[in-house]
Amino acid sequence: MNISVIKETPGWLALDKPAGIQVERNPFGPSVESLAYAHLEMKKRNPYVGIVHRLDRVTTGVVLVAKKKNTLRQLNEQFRLKGVQKTYLAMVEGAPAEEEATLQHWLEKDLPGKRALVSNQASGPAFECILSYRQLWKGPNGRALLEIHPVTGKYHQIRAQLAAIGCPVAGDMHYGASTSYQPNHIMLHAWKLAFSDPGSKERLEVEAPLPDWAMKN
């Protein structure tokens, strides 16, 4: 398996993650980490591969991989300080009541169930999660395409918050979708990342190609 390189600099790679693989290396098959290593090994023996952030196995789109330890530290710090702007696309079952809104919930991880539980009120172990969305278009089948900007980056946040307002991501039966899409694949795509390049200090944006389901015919 190969992985598509969106952009490469001396310090980092932006890769277009396909559905069905995990970001971190694991014994069960290829990962973003192992595929990035194979790509870099063609140019340099025993290259450094640093995972900057993660996407769910069922999600596609932009993943940043550091090629140097110092670059990894700087990119991690940008994520920690919310200096990275993330833009997702999601096809949802049922258009939301408002075409544009900010969602605020409290999220708690359900480890046995491998899911996130969200509520409208704070509780002891829960973390605040916030995202904003706007509806780009609505299809005749009742589905709607949303552009999403998560403010926080919690476990399964987008999937759980959209399900909480009655708009589960299409194909995401784990969070209440009526039908599946493809094996290990839901209609959620990490579309764009805007951040400061640790090398050049330039503010830039990398963008993954649109998935077929996001293109209005």
Secondary structure, 3 states (H helix, E strand, C coil): CCCEEEEECCCEEEEEECCCCECCCECCECEHHHHHHHHHHCCCCCCCCEECCCCCCCCEEEEEEECCHHHHHHHHHHHHCCCCEEEEEEEEECCCCCCEEEEEEEEEEECCCCEEEEECCCCCCCEEEEEEEEEEEECCCCEEEEEEEECCCCCCHHHHHHHHCCCCECECHHHCCCCECECCECCEEEEEEEEECCCCCCEEEEECCCCHHHCCC
